[in-house]
Amino acid sequence: MSNTAYLKNLLLDKARKEQDNYIEQMKAKPPDKIIQKAYEITMRDDILVTLEYANLSDKQLAALLKTDYPVSACFNEWQERDCSYMEDLSDTVNQYAEKLVKEAEEQNINKKRQEPER
């Protein structure tokens, strides 16, 4: 196993344990508190996936391994960034709505073709 793979496995093990502990703590909270933390839970899960598939250097992996809680640290960094997924979400909604409009138009055209002439 390469050094990079070894470091990545160590980081993933540490991050998964951190997330598992976080989820266990959440399970002990009342439902309204869990709902309030739903965004954080989701983003932390996404951070785990990102860590799994990211092409990080040995130095980056080692630096993340030095943090006590890499998932929390990455989440906190995410919160501090001035970026938003809302533009992407808005684009998705607009594109989907446009797709529905085109499908409805195609159905109307096909329906008119199938109607007998009067």
Secondary structure, 3 states (H helix, E strand, C coil): CCHHHHHHHHHHHHHHHHHHHHHHHHHCCCHHHHHHCHHHHHHHHHHHHHHHHCCCCHHHHHHHHHCCCHHHHHHHHHHHCCCCCHHHHHHHHHHHHHHHHHHHHHHHHHHHHHCCCC
